[in-house]
Amino acid sequence: MFQNPKYLTHGVQCTLPAWLVLLLWSLIDRIPDDSRDYLQVFRLQKTAAGQHIAHSQEQPPYSYEMDVPCDDAVNAKIFVIDDQTHSTMLLAEEY
């Protein structure tokens, strides 16, 4: 399986802890290539226990949610766009 180069915008680099970026990439990689949409959406929410992650895509419909205990949770909406030559992770406000 070919892996496109992965890029982060400045906003993601400054906002998300490194462990969370790696986790988001791994959540995308869990979806088989033939079932993966070009646009992945993550809604990140701080909770009392840590980080809540809601991951979704439109076509084919996909959604997955998880909670991760941590001390450095963030509130953010993240897009990952794959144009078949590279994948870019960006904050929704950077779109």
PDB file of N, CA, C and O in Angstrom:
ATOM      1  N   MET A   1       0.851  -1.187   0.000  1.00  0.00           N
ATOM      2  CA  MET A   1       0.000   0.000   0.000  1.00  0.00           C
ATOM      3  C   MET A   1       0.888   1.239   0.000  1.00  0.00           C
ATOM      4  O   MET A   1       1.768   1.365   0.852  1.00  0.00           O
ATOM      5  N   PHE A   2       0.677   2.140  -0.926  1.00  0.00           N
ATOM      6  CA  PHE A   2       1.449   3.383  -1.023  1.00  0.00           C
ATOM      7  C   PHE A   2       0.928   4.400  -0.024  1.00  0.00           C
ATOM      8  O   PHE A   2      -0.277   4.634   0.076  1.00  0.00           O
ATOM      9  N   GLN A   3       1.834   4.989   0.699  1.00  0.00           N
ATOM     10  CA  GLN A   3       1.470   6.018   1.669  1.00  0.00           C
ATOM     11  C   GLN A   3       1.875   7.380   1.114  1.00  0.00           C
ATOM     12  O   GLN A   3       3.054   7.610   0.845  1.00  0.00           O
ATOM     13  N   ASN A   4       0.924   8.277   0.940  1.00  0.00           N
ATOM     14  CA  ASN A   4       1.232   9.627   0.506  1.00  0.00           C
ATOM     15  C   ASN A   4       1.992  10.361   1.600  1.00  0.00           C
ATOM     16  O   ASN A   4       1.782  10.095   2.783  1.00  0.00           O
ATOM     17  N   PRO A   5       2.886  11.295   1.214  1.00  0.00           N
ATOM     18  CA  PRO A   5       3.527  12.125   2.236  1.00  0.00           C
ATOM     19  C   PRO A   5       2.469  12.874   3.051  1.00  0.00           C
ATOM     20  O   PRO A   5       1.437  13.286   2.520  1.00  0.00           O
ATOM     21  N   LYS A   6       2.740  13.042   4.340  1.00  0.00           N
ATOM     22  CA  LYS A   6       1.781  13.681   5.242  1.00  0.00           C
ATOM     23  C   LYS A   6       2.338  15.016   5.718  1.00  0.00           C
ATOM     24  O   LYS A   6       3.495  15.114   6.127  1.00  0.00           O
ATOM     25  N   TYR A   7       1.494  16.039   5.658  1.00  0.00           N
ATOM     26  CA  TYR A   7       1.899  17.389   6.028  1.00  0.00           C
ATOM     27  C   TYR A   7       0.980  17.963   7.098  1.00  0.00           C
ATOM     28  O   TYR A   7      -0.190  17.593   7.199  1.00  0.00           O
ATOM     29  N   LEU A   8       1.526  18.867   7.887  1.00  0.00           N
ATOM     30  CA  LEU A   8       0.768  19.582   8.910  1.00  0.00           C
ATOM     31  C   LEU A   8       0.863  21.061   8.625  1.00  0.00           C
ATOM     32  O   LEU A   8       1.925  21.553   8.244  1.00  0.00           O
ATOM     33  N   THR A   9      -0.237  21.780   8.805  1.00  0.00           N
ATOM     34  CA  THR A   9      -0.172  23.233   8.699  1.00  0.00           C
ATOM     35  C   THR A   9       0.441  23.800   9.985  1.00  0.00           C
ATOM     36  O   THR A   9       0.564  23.104  10.993  1.00  0.00           O
ATOM     37  N   HIS A  10       0.812  25.048   9.921  1.00  0.00           N
ATOM     38  CA  HIS A  10       1.372  25.730  11.092  1.00  0.00           C
ATOM     39  C   HIS A  10       0.379  25.721  12.247  1.00  0.00           C
ATOM     40  O   HIS A  10       0.772  25.545  13.400  1.00  0.00           O
ATOM     41  N   GLY A  11      -0.899  25.910  11.949  1.00  0.00           N
ATOM     42  CA  GLY A  11      -1.924  25.918  12.990  1.00  0.00           C
ATOM     43  C   GLY A  11      -1.998  24.604  13.739  1.00  0.00           C
ATOM     44  O   GLY A  11      -2.124  24.598  14.964  1.00  0.00           O
ATOM     45  N   VAL A  12      -1.921  23.485  13.023  1.00  0.00           N
ATOM     46  CA  VAL A  12      -1.942  22.174  13.666  1.00  0.00           C
ATOM     47  C   VAL A  12      -0.694  21.999  14.514  1.00  0.00           C
ATOM     48  O   VAL A  12      -0.776  21.524  15.646  1.00  0.00           O
ATOM     49  N   GLN A  13       0.457  22.375  13.982  1.00  0.00           N
ATOM     50  CA  GLN A  13       1.716  22.235  14.725  1.00  0.00           C
ATOM     51  C   GLN A  13       1.692  23.016  16.031  1.00  0.00           C
ATOM     52  O   GLN A  13       2.265  22.577  17.028  1.00  0.00           O
ATOM     53  N   CYS A  14       1.035  24.166  16.031  1.00  0.00           N
ATOM     54  CA  CYS A  14       1.004  25.026  17.214  1.00  0.00           C
ATOM     55  C   CYS A  14      -0.133  24.673  18.185  1.00  0.00           C
ATOM     56  O   CYS A  14      -0.097  25.084  19.344  1.00  0.00           O
ATOM     57  N   THR A  15      -1.130  23.922  17.729  1.00  0.00           N
ATOM     58  CA  THR A  15      -2.329  23.677  18.529  1.00  0.00           C
ATOM     59  C   THR A  15      -2.403  22.276  19.118  1.00  0.00           C
ATOM     60  O   THR A  15      -2.798  22.110  20.272  1.00  0.00           O
ATOM     61  N   LEU A  16      -2.030  21.271  18.341  1.00  0.00           N
ATOM     62  CA  LEU A  16      -2.203  19.892  18.779  1.00  0.00           C
ATOM     63  C   LEU A  16      -0.910  19.313  19.342  1.00  0.00           C
ATOM     64  O   LEU A  16       0.165  19.541  18.787  1.00  0.00           O
ATOM     65  N   PRO A  17      -1.007  18.567  20.441  1.00  0.00           N
ATOM     66  CA  PRO A  17       0.182  17.860  20.925  1.00  0.00           C
ATOM     67  C   PRO A  17       0.589  16.771  19.923  1.00  0.00           C
ATOM     68  O   PRO A  17      -0.256  16.225  19.214  1.00  0.00           O
ATOM     69  N   ALA A  18       1.857  16.469  19.874  1.00  0.00           N
ATOM     70  CA  ALA A  18       2.389  15.510  18.889  1.00  0.00           C
ATOM     71  C   ALA A  18       1.700  14.149  18.984  1.00  0.00           C
ATOM     72  O   ALA A  18       1.412  13.535  17.957  1.00  0.00           O
ATOM     73  N   TRP A  19       1.433  13.671  20.195  1.00  0.00           N
ATOM     74  CA  TRP A  19       0.803  12.356  20.340  1.00  0.00           C
ATOM     75  C   TRP A  19      -0.573  12.330  19.682  1.00  0.00           C
ATOM     76  O   TRP A  19      -0.985  11.308  19.133  1.00  0.00           O
ATOM     77  N   LEU A  20      -1.284  13.459  19.737  1.00  0.00           N
ATOM     78  CA  LEU A  20      -2.621  13.528  19.165  1.00  0.00           C
ATOM     79  C   LEU A  20      -2.553  13.530  17.636  1.00  0.00           C
ATOM     80  O   LEU A  20      -3.372  12.887  16.980  1.00  0.00           O
ATOM     81  N   VAL A  21      -1.598  14.236  17.076  1.00  0.00           N
ATOM     82  CA  VAL A  21      -1.404  14.228  15.621  1.00  0.00           C
ATOM     83  C   VAL A  21      -1.154  12.797  15.144  1.00  0.00           C
ATOM     84  O   VAL A  21      -1.760  12.349  14.171  1.00  0.00           O
ATOM     85  N   LEU A  22      -0.271  12.088  15.824  1.00  0.00           N
ATOM     86  CA  LEU A  22       0.034  10.699  15.443  1.00  0.00           C
ATOM     87  C   LEU A  22      -1.198   9.806  15.565  1.00  0.00           C
ATOM     88  O   LEU A  22      -1.424   8.934  14.726  1.00  0.00           O
ATOM     89  N   LEU A  23      -1.985  10.022  16.602  1.00  0.00           N
ATOM     90  CA  LEU A  23      -3.205   9.234  16.780  1.00  0.00           C
ATOM     91  C   LEU A  23      -4.201   9.503  15.650  1.00  0.00           C
ATOM     92  O   LEU A  23      -4.816   8.567  15.139  1.00  0.00           O
ATOM     93  N   LEU A  24      -4.368  10.767  15.253  1.00  0.00           N
ATOM     94  CA  LEU A  24      -5.299  11.092  14.166  1.00  0.00           C
ATOM     95  C   LEU A  24      -4.862  10.425  12.861  1.00  0.00           C
ATOM     96  O   LEU A  24      -5.691   9.863  12.145  1.00  0.00           O
ATOM     97  N   TRP A  25      -3.556  10.484  12.548  1.00  0.00           N
ATOM     98  CA  TRP A  25      -3.064   9.810  11.335  1.00  0.00           C
ATOM     99  C   TRP A  25      -3.355   8.315  11.416  1.00  0.00           C
ATOM    100  O   TRP A  25      -3.755   7.709  10.422  1.00  0.00           O
ATOM    101  N   SER A  26      -3.159   7.716  12.591  1.00  0.00           N
ATOM    102  CA  SER A  26      -3.384   6.273  12.715  1.00  0.00           C
ATOM    103  C   SER A  26      -4.864   5.922  12.568  1.00  0.00           C
ATOM    104  O   SER A  26      -5.194   4.857  12.044  1.00  0.00           O
ATOM    105  N   LEU A  27      -5.753   6.797  13.020  1.00  0.00           N
ATOM    106  CA  LEU A  27      -7.190   6.554  12.839  1.00  0.00           C
ATOM    107  C   LEU A  27      -7.560   6.561  11.353  1.00  0.00           C
ATOM    108  O   LEU A  27      -8.393   5.768  10.913  1.00  0.00           O
ATOM    109  N   ILE A  28      -6.948   7.443  10.596  1.00  0.00           N
ATOM    110  CA  ILE A  28      -7.191   7.466   9.144  1.00  0.00           C
ATOM    111  C   ILE A  28      -6.653   6.192   8.506  1.00  0.00           C
ATOM    112  O   ILE A  28      -7.311   5.585   7.661  1.00  0.00           O
ATOM    113  N   ASP A  29      -5.449   5.792   8.920  1.00  0.00           N
ATOM    114  CA  ASP A  29      -4.817   4.603   8.330  1.00  0.00           C
ATOM    115  C   ASP A  29      -5.603   3.326   8.589  1.00  0.00           C
ATOM    116  O   ASP A  29      -5.421   2.341   7.874  1.00  0.00           O
ATOM    117  N   ARG A  30      -6.464   3.321   9.587  1.00  0.00           N
ATOM    118  CA  ARG A  30      -7.295   2.142   9.886  1.00  0.00           C
ATOM    119  C   ARG A  30      -8.370   1.908   8.835  1.00  0.00           C
ATOM    120  O   ARG A  30      -8.880   0.795   8.703  1.00  0.00           O
ATOM    121  N   ILE A  31      -8.718   2.952   8.086  1.00  0.00           N
ATOM    122  CA  ILE A  31      -9.758   2.827   7.056  1.00  0.00           C
ATOM    123  C   ILE A  31      -9.099   2.280   5.782  1.00  0.00           C
ATOM    124  O   ILE A  31      -8.110   2.850   5.321  1.00  0.00           O
ATOM    125  N   PRO A  32      -9.618   1.198   5.205  1.00  0.00           N
ATOM    126  CA  PRO A  32      -9.027   0.669   3.967  1.00  0.00           C
ATOM    127  C   PRO A  32      -9.014   1.738   2.867  1.00  0.00           C
ATOM    128  O   PRO A  32      -9.929   2.555   2.767  1.00  0.00           O
ATOM    129  N   ASP A  33      -7.960   1.714   2.049  1.00  0.00           N
ATOM    130  CA  ASP A  33      -7.793   2.718   0.991  1.00  0.00           C
ATOM    131  C   ASP A  33      -9.029   2.862   0.113  1.00  0.00           C
ATOM    132  O   ASP A  33      -9.411   3.981  -0.231  1.00  0.00           O
ATOM    133  N   ASP A  34      -9.657   1.755  -0.253  1.00  0.00           N
ATOM    134  CA  ASP A  34     -10.802   1.824  -1.161  1.00  0.00           C
ATOM    135  C   ASP A  34     -12.073   2.318  -0.479  1.00  0.00           C
ATOM    136  O   ASP A  34     -13.088   2.533  -1.141  1.00  0.00           O
ATOM    137  N   SER A  35     -12.025   2.499   0.841  1.00  0.00           N
ATOM    138  CA  SER A  35     -13.176   3.015   1.588  1.00  0.00           C
ATOM    139  C   SER A  35     -12.896   4.382   2.200  1.00  0.00           C
ATOM    140  O   SER A  35     -13.711   4.892   2.969  1.00  0.00           O
ATOM    141  N   ARG A  36     -11.766   4.973   1.874  1.00  0.00           N
ATOM    142  CA  ARG A  36     -11.359   6.231   2.492  1.00  0.00           C
ATOM    143  C   ARG A  36     -11.713   7.416   1.587  1.00  0.00           C
ATOM    144  O   ARG A  36     -11.322   7.463   0.421  1.00  0.00           O
ATOM    145  N   ASP A  37     -12.456   8.363   2.145  1.00  0.00           N
ATOM    146  CA  ASP A  37     -12.820   9.586   1.437  1.00  0.00           C
ATOM    147  C   ASP A  37     -11.616  10.534   1.404  1.00  0.00           C
ATOM    148  O   ASP A  37     -10.712  10.427   2.231  1.00  0.00           O
ATOM    149  N   TYR A  38     -11.614  11.449   0.453  1.00  0.00           N
ATOM    150  CA  TYR A  38     -10.523  12.420   0.354  1.00  0.00           C
ATOM    151  C   TYR A  38     -10.536  13.407   1.525  1.00  0.00           C
ATOM    152  O   TYR A  38      -9.523  14.049   1.802  1.00  0.00           O
ATOM    153  N   LEU A  39     -11.676  13.530   2.216  1.00  0.00           N
ATOM    154  CA  LEU A  39     -11.799  14.471   3.328  1.00  0.00           C
ATOM    155  C   LEU A  39     -12.161  13.726   4.609  1.00  0.00           C
ATOM    156  O   LEU A  39     -13.201  13.073   4.687  1.00  0.00           O
ATOM    157  N   GLN A  40     -11.289  13.833   5.610  1.00  0.00           N
ATOM    158  CA  GLN A  40     -11.534  13.277   6.936  1.00  0.00           C
ATOM    159  C   GLN A  40     -11.788  14.437   7.888  1.00  0.00           C
ATOM    160  O   GLN A  40     -11.139  15.479   7.791  1.00  0.00           O
ATOM    161  N   VAL A  41     -12.722  14.262   8.799  1.00  0.00           N
ATOM    162  CA  VAL A  41     -13.082  15.324   9.744  1.00  0.00           C
ATOM    163  C   VAL A  41     -12.930  14.786  11.171  1.00  0.00           C
ATOM    164  O   VAL A  41     -13.418  13.705  11.503  1.00  0.00           O
ATOM    165  N   PHE A  42     -12.243  15.569  11.998  1.00  0.00           N
ATOM    166  CA  PHE A  42     -12.099  15.236  13.415  1.00  0.00           C
ATOM    167  C   PHE A  42     -12.645  16.383  14.239  1.00  0.00           C
ATOM    168  O   PHE A  42     -12.277  17.540  14.034  1.00  0.00           O
ATOM    169  N   ARG A  43     -13.523  16.058  15.169  1.00  0.00           N
ATOM    170  CA  ARG A  43     -14.016  17.040  16.131  1.00  0.00           C
ATOM    171  C   ARG A  43     -13.410  16.662  17.473  1.00  0.00           C
ATOM    172  O   ARG A  43     -13.691  15.593  18.015  1.00  0.00           O
ATOM    173  N   LEU A  44     -12.581  17.543  18.001  1.00  0.00           N
ATOM    174  CA  LEU A  44     -11.853  17.289  19.234  1.00  0.00           C
ATOM    175  C   LEU A  44     -12.462  18.122  20.350  1.00  0.00           C
ATOM    176  O   LEU A  44     -12.691  19.321  20.193  1.00  0.00           O
ATOM    177  N   GLN A  45     -12.718  17.477  21.471  1.00  0.00           N
ATOM    178  CA  GLN A  45     -13.358  18.173  22.586  1.00  0.00           C
ATOM    179  C   GLN A  45     -12.686  17.773  23.894  1.00  0.00           C
ATOM    180  O   GLN A  45     -12.464  16.594  24.170  1.00  0.00           O
ATOM    181  N   LYS A  46     -12.365  18.803  24.699  1.00  0.00           N
ATOM    182  CA  LYS A  46     -11.857  18.553  26.046  1.00  0.00           C
ATOM    183  C   LYS A  46     -12.985  18.004  26.894  1.00  0.00           C
ATOM    184  O   LYS A  46     -14.122  18.471  26.813  1.00  0.00           O
ATOM    185  N   THR A  47     -12.667  17.012  27.704  1.00  0.00           N
ATOM    186  CA  THR A  47     -13.640  16.474  28.659  1.00  0.00           C
ATOM    187  C   THR A  47     -12.971  16.437  30.027  1.00  0.00           C
ATOM    188  O   THR A  47     -11.773  16.692  30.151  1.00  0.00           O
ATOM    189  N   ALA A  48     -13.744  16.120  31.037  1.00  0.00           N
ATOM    190  CA  ALA A  48     -13.188  16.011  32.387  1.00  0.00           C
ATOM    191  C   ALA A  48     -12.110  14.934  32.451  1.00  0.00           C
ATOM    192  O   ALA A  48     -11.163  15.045  33.229  1.00  0.00           O
ATOM    193  N   ALA A  49     -12.252  13.891  31.632  1.00  0.00           N
ATOM    194  CA  ALA A  49     -11.298  12.782  31.649  1.00  0.00           C
ATOM    195  C   ALA A  49     -10.138  12.971  30.680  1.00  0.00           C
ATOM    196  O   ALA A  49      -9.118  12.293  30.800  1.00  0.00           O
ATOM    197  N   GLY A  50     -10.280  13.886  29.716  1.00  0.00           N
ATOM    198  CA  GLY A  50      -9.207  14.071  28.736  1.00  0.00           C
ATOM    199  C   GLY A  50      -9.726  14.517  27.389  1.00  0.00           C
ATOM    200  O   GLY A  50     -10.434  15.519  27.286  1.00  0.00           O
ATOM    201  N   GLN A  51      -9.367  13.761  26.340  1.00  0.00           N
ATOM    202  CA  GLN A  51      -9.669  14.138  24.959  1.00  0.00           C
ATOM    203  C   GLN A  51     -10.748  13.247  24.369  1.00  0.00           C
ATOM    204  O   GLN A  51     -10.615  12.023  24.361  1.00  0.00           O
ATOM    205  N   HIS A  52     -11.834  13.869  23.866  1.00  0.00           N
ATOM    206  CA  HIS A  52     -12.846  13.137  23.106  1.00  0.00           C
ATOM    207  C   HIS A  52     -12.573  13.397  21.634  1.00  0.00           C
ATOM    208  O   HIS A  52     -12.378  14.539  21.220  1.00  0.00           O
ATOM    209  N   ILE A  53     -12.561  12.320  20.842  1.00  0.00           N
ATOM    210  CA  ILE A  53     -12.299  12.416  19.404  1.00  0.00           C
ATOM    211  C   ILE A  53     -13.475  11.815  18.657  1.00  0.00           C
ATOM    212  O   ILE A  53     -13.845  10.665  18.890  1.00  0.00           O
ATOM    213  N   ALA A  54     -14.066  12.598  17.754  1.00  0.00           N
ATOM    214  CA  ALA A  54     -15.119  12.117  16.861  1.00  0.00           C
ATOM    215  C   ALA A  54     -14.574  12.224  15.440  1.00  0.00           C
ATOM    216  O   ALA A  54     -14.303  13.323  14.957  1.00  0.00           O
ATOM    217  N   HIS A  55     -14.418  11.103  14.786  1.00  0.00           N
ATOM    218  CA  HIS A  55     -13.836  11.028  13.442  1.00  0.00           C
ATOM    219  C   HIS A  55     -14.934  10.638  12.463  1.00  0.00           C
ATOM    220  O   HIS A  55     -15.698   9.708  12.722  1.00  0.00           O
ATOM    221  N   SER A  56     -15.015  11.349  11.329  1.00  0.00           N
ATOM    222  CA  SER A  56     -16.043  11.016  10.341  1.00  0.00           C
ATOM    223  C   SER A  56     -15.571  11.331   8.931  1.00  0.00           C
ATOM    224  O   SER A  56     -14.597  12.052   8.716  1.00  0.00           O
ATOM    225  N   GLN A  57     -16.308  10.755   7.972  1.00  0.00           N
ATOM    226  CA  GLN A  57     -16.153  11.076   6.555  1.00  0.00           C
ATOM    227  C   GLN A  57     -17.523  10.924   5.916  1.00  0.00           C
ATOM    228  O   GLN A  57     -18.398  10.249   6.458  1.00  0.00           O
ATOM    229  N   GLU A  58     -17.706  11.559   4.750  1.00  0.00           N
ATOM    230  CA  GLU A  58     -19.022  11.527   4.096  1.00  0.00           C
ATOM    231  C   GLU A  58     -19.245  10.296   3.235  1.00  0.00           C
ATOM    232  O   GLU A  58     -20.262   9.617   3.380  1.00  0.00           O
ATOM    233  N   GLN A  59     -18.298   9.994   2.329  1.00  0.00           N
ATOM    234  CA  GLN A  59     -18.501   8.910   1.359  1.00  0.00           C
ATOM    235  C   GLN A  59     -17.331   7.945   1.347  1.00  0.00           C
ATOM    236  O   GLN A  59     -16.203   8.374   1.104  1.00  0.00           O
ATOM    237  N   PRO A  60     -17.542   6.686   1.595  1.00  0.00           N
ATOM    238  CA  PRO A  60     -18.763   6.144   2.172  1.00  0.00           C
ATOM    239  C   PRO A  60     -18.904   6.609   3.613  1.00  0.00           C
ATOM    240  O   PRO A  60     -17.906   6.934   4.256  1.00  0.00           O
ATOM    241  N   PRO A  61     -20.115   6.647   4.125  1.00  0.00           N
ATOM    242  CA  PRO A  61     -20.315   7.130   5.488  1.00  0.00           C
ATOM    243  C   PRO A  61     -19.466   6.335   6.493  1.00  0.00           C
ATOM    244  O   PRO A  61     -19.402   5.106   6.456  1.00  0.00           O
ATOM    245  N   TYR A  62     -18.830   7.079   7.377  1.00  0.00           N
ATOM    246  CA  TYR A  62     -17.978   6.459   8.396  1.00  0.00           C
ATOM    247  C   TYR A  62     -17.964   7.366   9.611  1.00  0.00           C
ATOM    248  O   TYR A  62     -17.901   8.589   9.485  1.00  0.00           O
ATOM    249  N   SER A  63     -18.024   6.760  10.786  1.00  0.00           N
ATOM    250  CA  SER A  63     -17.842   7.546  12.011  1.00  0.00           C
ATOM    251  C   SER A  63     -17.285   6.638  13.097  1.00  0.00           C
ATOM    252  O   SER A  63     -17.581   5.445  13.156  1.00  0.00           O
ATOM    253  N   TYR A  64     -16.483   7.231  13.939  1.00  0.00           N
ATOM    254  CA  TYR A  64     -15.842   6.516  15.042  1.00  0.00           C
ATOM    255  C   TYR A  64     -15.581   7.535  16.141  1.00  0.00           C
ATOM    256  O   TYR A  64     -15.168   8.662  15.865  1.00  0.00           O
ATOM    257  N   GLU A  65     -15.821   7.140  17.383  1.00  0.00           N
ATOM    258  CA  GLU A  65     -15.565   8.041  18.508  1.00  0.00           C
ATOM    259  C   GLU A  65     -14.751   7.317  19.559  1.00  0.00           C
ATOM    260  O   GLU A  65     -14.882   6.108  19.751  1.00  0.00           O
ATOM    261  N   MET A  66     -13.911   8.076  20.232  1.00  0.00           N
ATOM    262  CA  MET A  66     -13.108   7.503  21.306  1.00  0.00           C
ATOM    263  C   MET A  66     -12.746   8.579  22.318  1.00  0.00           C
ATOM    264  O   MET A  66     -12.767   9.771  22.012  1.00  0.00           O
ATOM    265  N   ASP A  67     -12.415   8.143  23.523  1.00  0.00           N
ATOM    266  CA  ASP A  67     -11.945   9.032  24.575  1.00  0.00           C
ATOM    267  C   ASP A  67     -10.553   8.591  24.995  1.00  0.00           C
ATOM    268  O   ASP A  67     -10.279   7.400  25.142  1.00  0.00           O
ATOM    269  N   VAL A  68      -9.679   9.572  25.186  1.00  0.00           N
ATOM    270  CA  VAL A  68      -8.297   9.302  25.570  1.00  0.00           C
ATOM    271  C   VAL A  68      -7.990  10.094  26.833  1.00  0.00           C
ATOM    272  O   VAL A  68      -8.104  11.320  26.828  1.00  0.00           O
ATOM    273  N   PRO A  69      -7.605   9.424  27.914  1.00  0.00           N
ATOM    274  CA  PRO A  69      -7.223  10.165  29.116  1.00  0.00           C
ATOM    275  C   PRO A  69      -5.921  10.928  28.853  1.00  0.00           C
ATOM    276  O   PRO A  69      -4.952  10.357  28.352  1.00  0.00           O
ATOM    277  N   CYS A  70      -5.904  12.213  29.192  1.00  0.00           N
ATOM    278  CA  CYS A  70      -4.705  13.029  28.998  1.00  0.00           C
ATOM    279  C   CYS A  70      -4.859  14.337  29.761  1.00  0.00           C
ATOM    280  O   CYS A  70      -5.940  14.666  30.251  1.00  0.00           O
ATOM    281  N   ASP A  71      -3.761  15.073  29.852  1.00  0.00           N
ATOM    282  CA  ASP A  71      -3.766  16.375  30.525  1.00  0.00           C
ATOM    283  C   ASP A  71      -3.686  17.546  29.550  1.00  0.00           C
ATOM    284  O   ASP A  71      -3.771  18.704  29.960  1.00  0.00           O
ATOM    285  N   ASP A  72      -3.523  17.248  28.263  1.00  0.00           N
ATOM    286  CA  ASP A  72      -3.311  18.324  27.282  1.00  0.00           C
ATOM    287  C   ASP A  72      -4.353  18.297  26.157  1.00  0.00           C
ATOM    288  O   ASP A  72      -4.023  18.503  24.989  1.00  0.00           O
ATOM    289  N   ALA A  73      -5.599  18.043  26.520  1.00  0.00           N
ATOM    290  CA  ALA A  73      -6.696  17.984  25.544  1.00  0.00           C
ATOM    291  C   ALA A  73      -6.949  19.363  24.931  1.00  0.00           C
ATOM    292  O   ALA A  73      -6.631  20.391  25.530  1.00  0.00           O
ATOM    293  N   VAL A  74      -7.525  19.363  23.732  1.00  0.00           N
ATOM    294  CA  VAL A  74      -7.830  20.602  23.016  1.00  0.00           C
ATOM    295  C   VAL A  74      -9.248  20.553  22.464  1.00  0.00           C
ATOM    296  O   VAL A  74      -9.821  19.479  22.281  1.00  0.00           O
ATOM    297  N   ASN A  75      -9.796  21.717  22.205  1.00  0.00           N
ATOM    298  CA  ASN A  75     -11.050  21.847  21.465  1.00  0.00           C
ATOM    299  C   ASN A  75     -10.681  22.331  20.076  1.00  0.00           C
ATOM    300  O   ASN A  75     -10.089  23.400  19.928  1.00  0.00           O
ATOM    301  N   ALA A  76     -11.024  21.560  19.061  1.00  0.00           N
ATOM    302  CA  ALA A  76     -10.676  21.958  17.690  1.00  0.00           C
ATOM    303  C   ALA A  76     -11.444  21.105  16.698  1.00  0.00           C
ATOM    304  O   ALA A  76     -11.888  20.001  17.013  1.00  0.00           O
ATOM    305  N   LYS A  77     -11.594  21.638  15.492  1.00  0.00           N
ATOM    306  CA  LYS A  77     -12.114  20.873  14.367  1.00  0.00           C
ATOM    307  C   LYS A  77     -10.968  20.766  13.371  1.00  0.00           C
ATOM    308  O   LYS A  77     -10.382  21.773  12.975  1.00  0.00           O
ATOM    309  N   ILE A  78     -10.655  19.541  12.971  1.00  0.00           N
ATOM    310  CA  ILE A  78      -9.518  19.269  12.113  1.00  0.00           C
ATOM    311  C   ILE A  78     -10.000  18.637  10.813  1.00  0.00           C
ATOM    312  O   ILE A  78     -10.858  17.754  10.822  1.00  0.00           O
ATOM    313  N   PHE A  79      -9.445  19.095   9.705  1.00  0.00           N
ATOM    314  CA  PHE A  79      -9.675  18.457   8.406  1.00  0.00           C
ATOM    315  C   PHE A  79      -8.378  17.805   7.961  1.00  0.00           C
ATOM    316  O   PHE A  79      -7.292  18.330   8.211  1.00  0.00           O
ATOM    317  N   VAL A  80      -8.492  16.662   7.302  1.00  0.00           N
ATOM    318  CA  VAL A  80      -7.361  16.058   6.606  1.00  0.00           C
ATOM    319  C   VAL A  80      -7.814  15.861   5.168  1.00  0.00           C
ATOM    320  O   VAL A  80      -8.784  15.154   4.894  1.00  0.00           O
ATOM    321  N   ILE A  81      -7.089  16.502   4.257  1.00  0.00           N
ATOM    322  CA  ILE A  81      -7.437  16.460   2.836  1.00  0.00           C
ATOM    323  C   ILE A  81      -6.363  15.671   2.101  1.00  0.00           C
ATOM    324  O   ILE A  81      -5.171  15.953   2.226  1.00  0.00           O
ATOM    325  N   ASP A  82      -6.801  14.678   1.334  1.00  0.00           N
ATOM    326  CA  ASP A  82      -5.884  13.840   0.559  1.00  0.00           C
ATOM    327  C   ASP A  82      -6.148  14.103  -0.920  1.00  0.00           C
ATOM    328  O   ASP A  82      -7.237  13.824  -1.421  1.00  0.00           O
ATOM    329  N   ASP A  83      -5.143  14.643  -1.621  1.00  0.00           N
ATOM    330  CA  ASP A  83      -5.335  14.931  -3.053  1.00  0.00           C
ATOM    331  C   ASP A  83      -4.661  13.874  -3.937  1.00  0.00           C
ATOM    332  O   ASP A  83      -4.421  14.125  -5.118  1.00  0.00           O
ATOM    333  N   GLN A  84      -4.361  12.722  -3.391  1.00  0.00           N
ATOM    334  CA  GLN A  84      -3.745  11.573  -4.045  1.00  0.00           C
ATOM    335  C   GLN A  84      -2.244  11.737  -4.282  1.00  0.00           C
ATOM    336  O   GLN A  84      -1.592  10.799  -4.740  1.00  0.00           O
ATOM    337  N   THR A  85      -1.690  12.902  -3.983  1.00  0.00           N
ATOM    338  CA  THR A  85      -0.232  13.052  -4.031  1.00  0.00           C
ATOM    339  C   THR A  85       0.324  13.313  -2.636  1.00  0.00           C
ATOM    340  O   THR A  85       1.478  12.988  -2.355  1.00  0.00           O
ATOM    341  N   HIS A  86      -0.495  13.902  -1.758  1.00  0.00           N
ATOM    342  CA  HIS A  86      -0.110  14.124  -0.365  1.00  0.00           C
ATOM    343  C   HIS A  86      -1.353  14.367   0.481  1.00  0.00           C
ATOM    344  O   HIS A  86      -2.425  14.682  -0.037  1.00  0.00           O
ATOM    345  N   SER A  87      -1.191  14.215   1.783  1.00  0.00           N
ATOM    346  CA  SER A  87      -2.288  14.457   2.730  1.00  0.00           C
ATOM    347  C   SER A  87      -1.891  15.612   3.628  1.00  0.00           C
ATOM    348  O   SER A  87      -0.759  15.687   4.106  1.00  0.00           O
ATOM    349  N   THR A  88      -2.837  16.510   3.850  1.00  0.00           N
ATOM    350  CA  THR A  88      -2.568  17.690   4.672  1.00  0.00           C
ATOM    351  C   THR A  88      -3.562  17.755   5.813  1.00  0.00           C
ATOM    352  O   THR A  88      -4.770  17.663   5.600  1.00  0.00           O
ATOM    353  N   MET A  89      -3.047  17.916   7.041  1.00  0.00           N
ATOM    354  CA  MET A  89      -3.864  18.085   8.237  1.00  0.00           C
ATOM    355  C   MET A  89      -3.902  19.563   8.557  1.00  0.00           C
ATOM    356  O   MET A  89      -2.853  20.197   8.675  1.00  0.00           O
ATOM    357  N   LEU A  90      -5.116  20.136   8.701  1.00  0.00           N
ATOM    358  CA  LEU A  90      -5.250  21.552   8.970  1.00  0.00           C
ATOM    359  C   LEU A  90      -6.402  21.815   9.920  1.00  0.00           C
ATOM    360  O   LEU A  90      -7.343  21.028  10.013  1.00  0.00           O
ATOM    361  N   LEU A  91      -6.313  22.929  10.621  1.00  0.00           N
ATOM    362  CA  LEU A  91      -7.429  23.381  11.444  1.00  0.00           C
ATOM    363  C   LEU A  91      -8.546  23.831  10.519  1.00  0.00           C
ATOM    364  O   LEU A  91      -8.269  24.341   9.433  1.00  0.00           O
ATOM    365  N   ALA A  92      -9.798  23.658  10.918  1.00  0.00           N
ATOM    366  CA  ALA A  92     -10.929  24.056  10.081  1.00  0.00           C
ATOM    367  C   ALA A  92     -10.847  25.527   9.694  1.00  0.00           C
ATOM    368  O   ALA A  92     -11.209  25.895   8.577  1.00  0.00           O
ATOM    369  N   GLU A  93     -10.374  26.372  10.613  1.00  0.00           N
ATOM    370  CA  GLU A  93     -10.293  27.804  10.302  1.00  0.00           C
ATOM    371  C   GLU A  93      -9.183  28.145   9.312  1.00  0.00           C
ATOM    372  O   GLU A  93      -9.123  29.271   8.818  1.00  0.00           O
ATOM    373  N   GLU A  94      -8.306  27.189   9.015  1.00  0.00           N
ATOM    374  CA  GLU A  94      -7.256  27.410   8.020  1.00  0.00           C
ATOM    375  C   GLU A  94      -7.706  27.014   6.614  1.00  0.00           C
ATOM    376  O   GLU A  94      -6.982  27.241   5.644  1.00  0.00           O
ATOM    377  N   TYR A  95      -8.891  26.428   6.502  1.00  0.00           N
ATOM    378  CA  TYR A  95      -9.384  25.958   5.197  1.00  0.00           C
ATOM    379  C   TYR A  95      -9.739  27.114   4.317  1.00  0.00           C
ATOM    380  O   TYR A  95     -10.171  26.915   3.182  1.00  0.00           O
TER     381      TYR A  95
END
